[in-house]
């Protein structure tokens, strides 16, 4: 291959990279920022569920979150709660909350946070295309 051909190919690659970067920057400017967290004690509609985080307490490396949830009959309605503790995702302990029903019911989510550094705790609940978050500490 000639040097001129290699230089033109390199120039074409550089232009393609710059165009891709410009497209990515445009997409980033259109992203919506996360909204304000839901206050503790306020009911919020997440998809077809109504969820109220009533409080949270951490004892012995286990974070217990008291929630009131209802809206539809779903055997896995509480499975989509997740916790970010000091920047690390933590899944809820199995069997902490059961299926949901149309009538609101109270249950307790438990998370093992004994290995988490720091005190930051943010709870998320995803349902369909909706998401809610609560800052617990």
Secondary structure, 3 states (H helix, E strand, C coil): CCHHHHHHHHHHHHHHHHHHHHHHHHHHHHCCCCCCCCCCCCCEEECCEEEEEEEEEEECCEEEEEEEEECCCECCCCCCEEEEECCEEEECCCCCCCCECCCCEEEEEEEECCCCCCCCEEEEEEECCEEEEEECC
